[in-house]
Amino acid sequence: MNKNIYHKIDFGYACISSIIKNCSTARTVPLGKFQKLEDKDSKIYRIEKIARSNLKNTTRLLWHNIAEGFKLYRFSSQLIPLANHPAGQIWNYEKELAGEFEKIGNIIKKHNLKVSSHPGQYTVINTKSEKKFINSVRDLIYHNKVLTAMNLDGNAVMVTHVGGVYGDKKKSMERFIKNFNKLPQNVRNRLVVENDDTSYSISDVLTICKTINRPMVLDVHHHNCYNQGENLEDYLAEIFDTWNILNRPPKVHFSSPRSKEKPLSHADYIKADDFIEFIKLASNYQFDIMIEAKKQDAAVLKLWDDLNYNPKKTNP
């Protein structure tokens, strides 16, 4: 394959580096220990100290990404400990950490990086539980606050799945749409929806995304794990067209299965042959790829080696 095609793609990874040591961006405070602290000042000191460490390490990773040529990066969902829990909402982290947030945002904008976040597995928009929905909204608001504090526009997206099936997929899809419309406008303006590996295929998610007018993230591995007979090639144009409302290329997630026995789990690295097969399928389109592998940034570098590709060379 002509290696020039890879220069149409920006690559990235999620949250943690397997190369840069002692650089966690997801340290937190166990809720039980936090609640045992004696007073409010002690609690704020504890979470602020860890939050500053997470943000400092995030800055370190951004400079690492710039040096290596990674253009995509997913923030940890735990940058600010307990910020999405009522117990942790005892300080104005947006104000107190404004300088750190601004620094990160300036690096991202100056170097044209493309960032995202991915609210956790317990953030389920189509839940049937009012309590779980309230908790989910709180988490989504937190993620939006962090991205907004960095002065990032709507191209910094928050990725979510549809959620559970609850015995009736059609009604669950309808409930997602209904609950989506209950979300604050600034949250809705950042959300993008991804197909999953057990319940909602590319055709399901595409239907939802067209209805709510939000972009769809294509996860190739998830499609291979769960589909309803859809031919991926037939859907690419429609999926990528959902991104026309933003000023950035479509976002694709790519990973390889750990094994035949554990097909849903991500492997440490990417199988180059599988990657090449997808690129051939999508060669007529412009898009970005988030590599989801256990070895994170090291997996991207190994894939580039396997492809004999160097993003720093404009004429390979």
TAHUHU-V994216 format. One record per run of one state. SS is the DSSP state (2 for helix, 1 for strand, 0 for the rest). FROM is the first residue (numbers start at 0). TO is the last residue. If there is no record, write none. Layout:
ss=SS from=FROM to=TO
ss=SS from=FROM to=TO
//
This chain:
ss=0 from=0 to=1
ss=2 from=2 to=7
ss=0 from=8 to=9
ss=1 from=10 to=13
ss=0 from=14 to=29
ss=2 from=30 to=35
ss=0 from=36 to=38
ss=2 from=39 to=67
ss=0 from=68 to=70
ss=1 from=71 to=73
ss=0 from=74 to=84
ss=2 from=85 to=87
ss=0 from=88 to=91
ss=2 from=92 to=95
ss=0 from=96 to=96
ss=2 from=97 to=109
ss=0 from=110 to=112
ss=1 from=113 to=116
ss=0 from=117 to=128
ss=2 from=129 to=148
ss=0 from=149 to=155
ss=1 from=156 to=160
ss=0 from=161 to=167
ss=2 from=168 to=179
ss=0 from=180 to=183
ss=2 from=184 to=187
ss=0 from=188 to=189
ss=1 from=190 to=193
ss=0 from=194 to=200
ss=2 from=201 to=211
ss=0 from=212 to=214
ss=1 from=215 to=218
ss=2 from=219 to=224
ss=0 from=225 to=230
ss=2 from=231 to=244
ss=0 from=245 to=248
ss=1 from=249 to=253
ss=0 from=254 to=255
ss=1 from=256 to=256
ss=0 from=257 to=264
ss=1 from=265 to=265
ss=0 from=266 to=270
ss=2 from=271 to=280
ss=0 from=281 to=285
ss=1 from=286 to=290
ss=0 from=291 to=294
ss=2 from=295 to=306
ss=0 from=307 to=315
//
